[in-house]
Each structure stands twice: as C-alpha cells, then as structure tokens.
Amino acid sequence: MNILKRFSGNIVYGTGKVVGFVLDGFIGILEIIVSLVVTLGKGLLGILSMGGCLLLIIVGPALLLNPTTFIIIVLLIIIPIVGIKSISYLKYIKYASTEYLFDRADHLKMGKASEFKSFNEYGNKYKRMEEEKRRKEQERRQQEQQRQWEERFRQWNEYQQSQRGSYDYGGGYSGGYQQPFTNPTGEFKKKYEESINLLGLTRDADFYQVKLAYRQQAKKYHPDINKSPNATEMFQKINDAYEFLSEGNIERYKKMN
C-alpha cells in the first residue's frame, strides 16, 4: 500500500511539473506578444507626435475604412488589455494547480498533511499573496513620491536662501538671471486638493480617513468587481491619489494652511 501511495505521489508530482511547464510556456508566449504589440503601439505614437497628426487627419478616414488597417488598430488596442488579464489569470491557475498537486504528492509520498483541502483555497492564497505584494509596492511608491516632494521643497528653500545672500551692494544679483528652481507650493496644493476630492474627503482629513476612503473607493472601482468601461481608469486614479496622500504630504499641506 505504501509503495502504491509513493508511486501515485510521484505521478501526481510529475503531473504538477508538466502543468507548470506548459502554463509557463503559454505565459511566456503571451508576454512576448503583449510586449511586441505595446512596443509597436509606442512606436506609432512616437511617429504621430513627430508630425504625423496632420497626416492622420488627412488620411485617417480612409485608413479606418480599410478593413485590414481597422483590424490592426483594434488589435493594437485589444491585445495589451486582454493579454495582461490573460497572463494574470494563467499565473493564478499555475500557482493554484501546481501547489495543489505538489501538496497532494507530498501527502501520498510522505503522509504530510495538505495545507488546504480544495483547489479554490490555493487560489485564494495566491490572491492574498498578490494583494500583499501590491500593497508593499504601493507603500514603496508612496514613500518615493513623498521623498521626491521633500527634495523639491528642500531645493527650493536652498535656492531662496542663496538668492537672499546673492545681492551685491548695488542692489543687483551677483549671479546670473536664470531661475533653476520653481516654487512647488502651487503644484503641491493643486495635486493635494485634486487627490482629496477624488477620495470624497474634505481637506482637513487625516491619514486614517484617507486610508479608509481609499479602501472603499478601491473596492468600488476594482476592475474585477466593477465592470463599467471607466472602472480601470478610476481605479488607477484612486491609487495615484492614495500614493500622493502620504502622512508626510498631509502634514505638509496642513502647515501651509
């Protein structure tokens, strides 16, 4: 019986390896296709930005009426969207299926208890791992954005201090007339107020309120839940707003007012 179980375990383990190999192949092919299409699309946009807009206006209707050209344009738009979603789904399937099979193999060969009993539970674990990875990446971007704003204000303050000491005795500047730094206050306030409005909060909101509002809005517009055409765009805007509204940036804004 033990020999039969070990043999069955080896078969299950081998099946898991084959499934992982096949799915890795599909994922790799899709990633190459998406990368090529995105590169081609960026190249065409680059051409248009260098003066091709007028040409597009002139010959645009004729191009759109051409079935081949129309299909190519549609594919350039659809492939990246569908491809990225397909890659994400295949990675989910690969993790859940291989982990399920490997755990079953260990159970048969060594009597080790499986971490979960069903395929869906392994899938849920993958989603939690991806969510944690996304959260950490978001925190990193939030910290980096705060650091960049701190650096901009630091450079502006240093520039202002240097200018106060650069007047000569005749009342003029001892240096040149160029201004290497601009005051970031106006831009900062504008971005802050746009971000806080996007989350549906008042300007005196604290970081806890920002986090709570972000979770509510992110859940509302998450593309996996909200199927409206603008859900992905809104979800990205909400994430951008949250990344800007760090504790440091909130405190900076309150000190300005």
C-alpha positions in Angstrom: 0.0 0.0 0.0 2.8 2.4 0.9 4.6 1.6 -2.4 1.4 2.3 -4.3 0.9 5.6 -2.5 4.5 6.7 -3.2 4.1 5.7 -6.8 0.8 7.6 -7.0 2.6 10.6 -5.4 5.3 10.5 -8.0 2.7 10.5 -10.7 0.9 13.5 -9.1 4.2 15.4 -8.6 5.2 14.8 -12.3 1.7 16.0 -13.4 2.3 19.2 -11.4 5.7 19.7 -13.1 4.1 19.2 -16.5 1.2 21.6 -15.8 3.7 24.2 -14.5 5.9 23.8 -17.6 3.0 24.1 -20.0 1.5 27.1 -18.3 4.9 28.8 -18.1 5.1 28.3 -21.9 1.8 29.9 -22.5 2.6 32.8 -20.1 6.0 33.4 -21.8 4.4 33.5 -25.3 1.7 35.9 -24.2 4.2 38.2 -22.5 6.3 38.3 -25.7 3.2 39.1 -27.8 2.0 41.8 -25.4 5.5 43.3 -25.3 5.8 43.4 -29.1 2.4 45.0 -29.5 3.0 47.6 -26.8 6.4 48.4 -28.4 4.8 48.8 -31.8 2.0 51.0 -30.4 4.5 53.2 -28.7 6.5 53.5 -31.9 3.4 54.6 -33.8 2.5 57.1 -31.2 6.1 58.4 -31.4 5.7 58.9 -35.2 2.4 60.7 -34.7 4.0 63.0 -32.1 6.7 64.0 -34.6 4.3 65.4 -37.1 2.2 62.5 -38.1 -1.0 64.0 -36.7 -1.7 66.1 -39.8 -1.2 63.1 -42.0 -3.5 61.1 -39.8 -6.2 63.8 -40.1 -5.8 63.8 -43.9 -5.8 60.0 -44.5 -7.4 58.9 -41.2 -10.9 58.3 -42.6 -9.5 56.3 -45.5 -7.4 54.2 -43.1 -10.4 53.4 -40.9 -12.5 52.4 -43.9 -9.8 49.9 -44.9 -10.7 46.6 -43.2 -7.1 45.5 -42.8 -6.0 48.8 -41.2 -9.1 48.9 -39.0 -8.4 45.3 -37.7 -4.8 46.2 -37.0 -5.8 49.3 -35.0 -8.4 47.3 -33.0 -5.8 44.5 -32.3 -3.2 47.1 -31.1 -5.8 48.3 -28.5 -7.3 44.9 -27.5 -4.2 42.7 -27.3 -2.5 44.5 -24.5 -5.7 44.7 -22.4 -6.8 41.1 -23.0 -3.2 39.8 -22.9 -2.4 41.3 -19.5 -5.6 40.0 -18.0 -4.9 36.5 -19.5 -1.3 36.5 -18.1 -2.6 37.4 -14.7 -5.2 34.6 -14.8 -2.7 32.0 -16.1 -0.3 32.8 -13.2 -3.2 32.4 -10.8 -4.1 29.0 -12.4 -0.5 27.9 -12.4 0.1 28.7 -8.8 -3.2 27.1 -7.5 -2.9 24.0 -9.7 0.8 23.2 -9.1 0.6 23.9 -5.3 -2.4 21.7 -5.0 -0.8 18.9 -6.9 2.6 19.2 -5.1 0.8 19.2 -1.7 -1.2 16.1 -2.8 2.0 14.4 -3.9 3.7 15.1 -0.5 0.6 13.7 1.2 0.8 10.5 -0.8 4.5 10.0 -0.6 5.2 11.2 3.0 1.9 11.3 4.7 2.3 15.1 5.1 -1.0 16.9 5.7 -2.1 19.2 2.8 -2.1 22.9 3.5 -5.6 23.2 2.1 -8.3 20.8 1.0 -9.6 22.4 -2.2 -8.2 24.0 -5.3 -10.0 27.2 -4.6 -8.3 27.7 -1.3 -4.9 27.6 -3.0 -6.3 30.2 -5.5 -7.4 32.4 -2.6 -3.9 32.1 -1.1 -2.4 33.3 -4.4 -4.7 36.3 -4.4 -3.7 37.2 -0.8 0.0 37.0 -1.8 -0.6 39.2 -4.8 -2.5 41.7 -2.8 0.2 41.8 -0.2 2.8 42.3 -3.0 0.7 45.1 -4.5 0.3 46.7 -1.1 4.1 46.7 -0.4 4.8 48.1 -3.9 2.2 50.8 -3.3 3.8 51.7 0.0 7.2 51.9 -1.7 5.8 54.2 -4.4 4.1 56.4 -1.7 7.4 56.8 0.2 9.3 57.5 -3.0 6.7 60.2 -4.0 6.9 61.8 -0.6 10.7 61.8 -0.8 10.6 63.5 -4.2 8.3 66.3 -2.9 10.6 66.7 0.1 13.5 67.0 -2.2 11.8 69.6 -4.4 10.9 71.8 -1.3 14.4 71.4 0.1 15.9 72.5 -3.2 13.5 75.5 -3.4 14.3 76.6 0.1 18.0 76.3 -0.5 17.6 78.3 -3.7 15.7 81.0 -1.8 18.3 81.2 0.9 21.1 81.5 -1.7 19.2 84.3 -3.5 18.8 86.3 -0.4 22.6 86.3 0.0 23.4 86.9 -3.6 22.5 90.6 -3.9 25.5 92.9 -4.5 25.9 96.3 -2.8 24.3 98.0 -5.8 21.0 96.1 -5.2 21.5 93.7 -8.1 22.3 90.0 -8.3 25.8 88.8 -8.2 24.9 85.7 -10.2 23.0 85.1 -13.4 19.4 85.8 -14.2 18.2 82.2 -14.6 16.0 80.6 -12.0 16.9 77.0 -11.8 14.1 76.0 -9.4 10.5 76.9 -9.2 8.3 77.1 -6.1 6.5 73.8 -5.9 3.8 75.0 -3.4 1.1 75.8 -6.0 1.6 72.5 -7.8 1.6 70.6 -4.5 -1.6 72.2 -3.3 -3.4 71.6 -6.6 -2.4 67.9 -6.6 -3.4 67.5 -2.9 -6.8 69.1 -3.4 -7.5 67.0 -6.6 -6.4 63.8 -4.7 -8.5 64.5 -1.6 -11.6 65.4 -3.8 -11.2 62.2 -5.7 -11.4 60.2 -2.5 -14.5 62.2 -1.5 -12.9 63.8 1.6 -12.5 67.3 3.0 -9.2 69.0 3.0 -8.7 68.6 6.8 -8.9 64.8 6.6 -6.3 62.8 8.5 -4.3 59.8 7.2 -6.7 57.3 8.9 -9.6 58.8 7.0 -7.6 58.7 3.8 -6.8 55.0 4.2 -10.5 54.2 4.9 -11.8 56.2 2.0 -9.1 54.7 -0.3 -10.2 51.1 0.7 -13.8 51.9 0.0 -13.2 53.6 -3.4 -10.6 50.9 -4.5 -13.2 48.2 -3.7 -15.9 50.1 -5.6 -13.8 50.6 -8.7 -11.7 47.4 -8.7 -11.8 46.1 -12.3 -12.6 42.5 -11.0 -15.7 43.8 -9.3 -16.8 46.9 -11.3 -17.4 46.1 -15.0 -18.1 49.7 -16.1 -15.9 50.9 -19.0 -14.1 53.6 -16.9 -13.5 51.3 -13.8 -9.8 50.6 -14.6 -9.1 54.3 -15.2 -10.8 55.3 -12.0 -9.1 52.6 -10.1 -5.7 53.9 -11.3 -6.6 57.5 -10.4 -7.7 56.4 -6.9 -4.4 54.5 -6.4 -2.4 57.6 -7.6 -4.3 59.8 -5.2 -3.6 57.5 -2.3 0.1 57.2 -3.1 0.3 61.0 -3.1 -1.6 61.4 0.2 1.1 60.1 2.5 1.3 61.1 6.1 4.1 63.5 5.3 2.3 65.2 2.5 -0.9 65.5 4.6 1.1 67.2 7.4 2.9 69.5 4.9 -0.4 70.6 3.4 -1.9 71.4 6.8 1.1 73.5 7.7 0.6 75.5 4.5 -2.9 76.5 5.5 
